[in-house]
Amino acid sequence: METGESAATTSYVIVLFLDRKLVTILSIDGGGVRGIIPGIILNFLESQLQCQVCSSQSIQKLDGEDARIADYFDFIAGTSTGGLVTAMLTTPNKSNRPLFAAEDIKNFYLQESELIFPQESAAGQSSVLKYHPHFYDNITKWVESIWNSYGVPAYQSMEGFIEMVERKVFNPKYNGDYLHKKIKYMIGEKRLHETLTNVIIPSFDIKLLQPVIFSTLKAKRDDSEDPVLSDICIGTSAAPCYLPPYYFENNSSKGTKRFNLIDGGVAANNPTLLAIREVMKEMSQAENSSCLDIMDHSKLLILSLGTGSSKRDEKLEVGDGKSWGLYKWFMGPDGTTPLIDVVLTAMDDMVDIYMSVFFGASAFKDNYLRVQVDSLKYTEVSTDNSKRENLENLVKIGNELLKRPVSNVNLDTGLCEPTQGSGIYEEALVKFAKRLSSERRHRLGLACPPV
């Protein structure tokens, strides 16, 4: 970037942290088709920012129907499907307003999930093994002998069996072609620095074996950190086993930077801590020691949206453990992937533990709101269950979540338990919307509407 742009960015960062009462953060977890759940929560929040229902049931104007999520958050962090939602909320259209309203997110998942994760994705996959006749003949005889000795029903053809093995072992479950085309069509050639607010999207470079954190503020300072936003979204969504890794190049004034990316969920499925870390990092670059007082939690206002977990289902049982080989770790009940589910859940739990330390003893507990449900069935948390019945059920789960009591994780049991005196999530989000509106009006020098 040019020196003038870098100076302007530094000036913006100083204003961001010194001239505002709060630094507002939105964080959105990964979870594949379960992105429907935070989509419903965001739709409710945005509707509250636009208008509210008074006790008399009359509609009270808050900030108007043009209000959008990106207008209220200084930082929006999203991983995997959360990264895609982040881009949808912050990519500018021709009128320099968000490409999507929050109410569009649910419909996006309902319309596109079955095309992104086609349940008959195996059709048309080309077989590699069948082109090696000697090996093909040998494995055919071996498999048929197993079928005969154990009375296992044979596949209609050996070719069908081999194609099944290749789908499970040698290829990702989906080729990703439709997802890639859809993202590129929606976002076009917009680059990271063009987002309407600061976004943070993690991915993981499998060649370098390290996380890659894409940040709008970094992109504004350095064009080598400013890829096309669609490439970032495809990279952060490249879930191992489900979708292929994604390679792309970013050409800048410093040369060509190459990326070999997989799903950001392997680094930070819940990017809340990552967002806080980026905020702290930007503060330190503002070259003003008084910024350190943001460690006072009263300066952070955080909304963290989960995509649901199945902790209460207790579907998996170890037994004697002897049958838990490679296959069972990657092929669980009803097409689930226990290893990936375990890893992502464990990382989310660690974030909950850290956040309980960060805000648990604080006088400003209301500055952090985590919206999550842990009572999904094991089959409901499947990343790619795009069957219409499951998608509609996720919509129902999202709407029911609004009526659930506000909960925090019990660190002893790992389960979400109601927080006494906090009401339901719907009520908490109404209060959160008022705080966001008040902060925005403070920045714009506007009077707050009557409560």
N, C-alpha and C positions, 0 to 999 in steps of 0.2 A: 504494500500500500504506500501511497505517497505520504510524505512527512505531514502535510496538512491534515490528511484524513486520520493519521495516527494521533495527532494532537487533539483533533476534534473528539476522537473516541475516548482519550484520556480525560478530557474535559467533561464528557458525558458521564463517565464513570464517577467522577468526583461529585457531580450534581446528583447522580443516582443515589449515592450513599450519604451525602451530607444535607441535601435539600429536602429530604422526604421523611415523614414520620415513620413509614414502614417500607421494608423491601418485601414485595409480594412474590411468592413462589407457587407454581402449580407443578405437580409431579404426577406422571401417568405410567403405571406399570405395563409390562409386556404381558401377553396372554393370547395371541392369535384372535380367534373369532370372539373371545370374551371381551374384546374391546367394546362390544355392545354395552357392557355394564358401565364403564366410566363415561361412555357416550350419553347414556341416559342421565347420569348425575350431572354432567356438564350442561345438558339441555335444561335441566331444572334450575341450575345456578344461573345460566344466562337469562332464562325467563324472569328470574327474580331481579336481576340487574336491570332488566327492561321495565318491569312494573311489578307491583306487589298487591296482594289482596289484603285489604284492611279487615279489622274485626267485624265490620258491617258487611263484609263480602263485596264491597265496592273496589274497583281497580284504582290503585294509586300509582301515578306515573313516578318512576324513579329516575332512570336515565334515558328512557325512550327506546323504541323498538330497534333502533340502529346499534344499540350497545352490543359489543362482542367481547368474548372472553379475553382476547388479545389486548383489549384496551385497559385491562385491570391488573395484569400480571407482568412484573418486571422480568421474570424468568419463567419459561415453561420448559420442563424437562420431560422427555418421553423415551421409553425403551421399546424396541421392536414394534408391536402394534401401537404402543403408546407414542412411539416416535412418528408413526404415520399420522396419528390423530393430532400430534403437535404440529406437524407440517400443514395439515388441513386447516387448523385454527389460525396459523400465522403467515401462511403464504399469501402475498397480496394479489388481488385480481386487478383488472384494468383500472378500477376506480380507487386503487390503493386501500382496499378494505379486505378483510379475510376471505379467502377462497370459499370457505364453508362456514355456515352458522352452526352452532352446536346442535341444533335440531336436525341437521343433515347427517350427522355421524351415524345414528342408528340405522337410517335408511341405506347408507352406504354399505354397512355390514350385511344388512338383509338382502341387498341386491347383488353384492359382489362376492360374498363368501363362497357360494356354491361354484363360482367360476374360478376363484383363486385356489380353492381346495376341492376340486371335483372328486366326488366319491368313487367314480370309476376311472380315476387317473391312470390306471394301469393300461388302459386301452391304447394301443399304438406304440407302446414301449418296444424298442427293438432288442432282441436277444443277442447277447455276445457269445455265450457258451455254445449255442447251436452251430456257430460257424467254425467250430473246432471239432470235426467229425470223430476223431479217435477218442477224445475226452468225452464227447457227447454220447458215444456208444457205450463207453465204460460206465458212466454215471447212470445211463438208462438201465443197464443190467443190474447195477447195484441197488438202485431205488426200487426197481420192480421186484427184486428178491426180498427187500424189506416189506414191501406191500404184501407179498405172498405169505411170508413167514408170520407176520403179525396181523394179517387180515385187515390191513388198512385200506380204506376205499381208494382206488387209484384215480388220478386225475384223468380227464378225458383224453389228454395227450401228454407225452413227455415234454413237448415244447411248452405246454401250459404250465407244467411244474417248474421248468427251468426259468420261465419268465417270472413266475412268482418268486423264486429264489433271488433273482436279480433285482426285483423291485424291493425286496426286503433287505438285501445285503449290499448290492453293488451300486444302487442308484438312490438319490434322494426320493422321497415319496412323491414329490411333485416337481415338475420341471421349472416352475416359476415364471413361465413365459407370460401368462396373462397378467400376473401381479406386476411384473416389470413394465409391461406396456401400459397398464392402467395408471401406475404411479407417474410415468413419464408423460402420459397424456394430460393428467390433472395438473401437474406442477410445471411442466414445460422446462424451460431453461433457466428458471429462477435459481439464483445462488444463495448460499447460506446467509450472506451479509444483508440480503434484501428482506428478511423476515420482519414482520411488523412489530415484534418484540424480541427479546433475547431468548433464543432457544438453546437447549443443551441436549444432544442426542448421542448416547454411547453406542459403540460397536466394538468389535474385537478383531484385530489383525492376526490371522493364523500364521502368516509368514514371520512376523515379528514376535508373535506370542505375547502381545500386550494390548490392553484396552486402547481404543482411540476415542477421544472425546471431542465431538464436533460442537463448537460454540460460536454463536453469532458475534460476540465481542471479539473473539480471537480472529474471526474471519474479517472483521472490519479493520483490524490492525495489520493483517498479513494475508496476502492473496494466496499463498500456498496452503492456507487453512480455510480456503473458501471454495469448496467443491460445489457442483450443481446439487441442489437440494434433493432432487429425485434419486441421485446415486446414494446419498446418505440414507434415505428412507429404505431403499432396496437392501443396502448393506446391513442396517440395524435389524431388518426383518428376516434375514437369512438364517432361519432356525435350523440347527444341525438335525439331520435325518429327514426333515420335512422339505426344506428348500436348499438349492445349491449355494455354496459360497459365491460371493460376488466380487469381481475384479473390476476396478476402474482406475483411470488416471486423471489427475488434476494438473493442468498446465498453468504455470504462473510465472511471474517475473523472476523467480528463483529457480525455475526449471520444472521438471516433471516429477510429481509425487505420486507414487503408486500405492494402491490399497488392495488388500486381499481380505475381505471382510466376512464375518459371520455375525449372527444375532448378538445384539448388545446385551441380551439377557444373561449371557455367560459371564458378564462382568458386573452388571448392575440391573437386575430385572426390576427392582424398585429403585428409581434414580433419585430419591429424595435426598439422601446424604450427598450424592454427587452434585446435586444442585446447590446445596449449602456450601460444599467445598469450593465450587466455582465462584459463588458469591464472595466467600472469604478471600479467594485468590484475587479477584478483581479489586477488592478493597485494598489489598496490600499494594496493588499497582497504582492506586490513586494517590500515593505518595503523601499521605496525611495520616499521622499516627492516631489522630482522634477517631479515625474510622474504626479502630479496634474496639470501640465501645459497642459495636454491633453484636459482640458476644453477649450483650444484654439481650435476652430473648424477646424483649418487648419490641425490638426493631425488625423481627422476622414474622411474617404472616404466611403460613404454609398450608396448602391444601394438597393432600396426597391421596390419589385414587388407585385402589387395587382393582384387579380383574376377577377376584374370587378364588378361593381355594377349597380343597376337599378334606380338610383336616379332620372333620367330624365323621367322615364316611368310614374310615378305617378299613378300606377295601383290601389293602395289601397285607398279607401275613407271611412271615418268614418260614414258618414250619421248622423243619430241621435244617433249612438253609442250603441243603445239598443240591437242590434243583435250580438254584439261582446262578445260572451261568450267563454268558453274554446275551443269549437269545432272550431270556426272561427279563433282563434288565431293560432291553430295548423294545420288547414286545409284550406288554402287559395286557390286562383284561380289556376287551373291546377296542383293541387297536391303540391303547395308551402306551406311553413310554415312561416307565417308572424312574429310570435313571435321571432323565431330564426333569421330571416333576420333582424328584427329591432335591436335586441341586438347586432349582429355582426357588422352591419353598424354603430351603435352608437359608439362602441368601436374603430372601424377604424377611425371615425371622430375625436375622442378624441386624437388619435395618431397624426393625421394631425395637430390638434391644438397645441399640445405640440411641434411637430417638427417645426412648424412655429415660435414658440418662440425660439426654440433651434438654428435654422439657419436663421430665417427671418431677423434679424438685423445684421447678421454676414457678414463680408467681404468675406466669403468663402462659399457663397450659392451654388457654383458649386460642393461643396464636398458632396452634398446630392441630389440624383436623385430618385424621386418617379415616377414609371411607372404604371399608372392606367387609366382605362376608366370607366366612369359612365353613359354611354348611352345604356347599355344593356336593353333589354326588361325584364319584370318581370319574364317571363317563362325561359329566358336564364340564369338567375342567380340561378336556381334551383340546389341544390347540387348534385342531383342524376339523372338528365335528361340525361340518357345514350343512348337515341335514336340516331341512326346514323346521322340523319339530324342535330340534335343539336350539336353533336360532330364536324361535319364538319363545321358547322357555327362558332363554337368557334375557330377553326383553322383560319377561315377567319377573325374573329374579332382580333385575335392575330397578324396576318399579317398586317391588316389595322392599328392597333395601332402603328406599327413602323412608319407609314407615318403621324400620327397625330402630331399636335404641342405639344411641351413639355408644360405641364400644372401644375398649382398649385391649391390647393383648396381655393376658396373664402370663408373666414370664416363667412361671412354674409349670403351667399346663400347655402353654403355647396357643391357647384358644382365646378367641375374642369374647370378652365379657362386658356386659352393660356398665357404663360409667354412671354412677349415681348422680342424679340431678341434672343430667345433660340433655334429657329429652330424646327425641328421635332425630335421625339424620336430616330429615326435611326441615325441622326447626333450626338445627345447627347451620344448615346451608343458607337459610333465610338470614340469620344473624351474620354469617360470613359475607353474604352479598352486601349487606348494609355497611359492613366495615370496608369492603372493597370500594363501594360507591363513595363513602365518606373520604377515603384516602385519595381517590381520583379527583373528587371535587376540591379537596385541599390543594392538590397540585395545580388544578386549573383556576384556582381562586374563586370558586363558586360556593354559594351557600348550600348547606346540606338541607334536604327536604325534611319536613316534619316527620317524626317517628310515630 
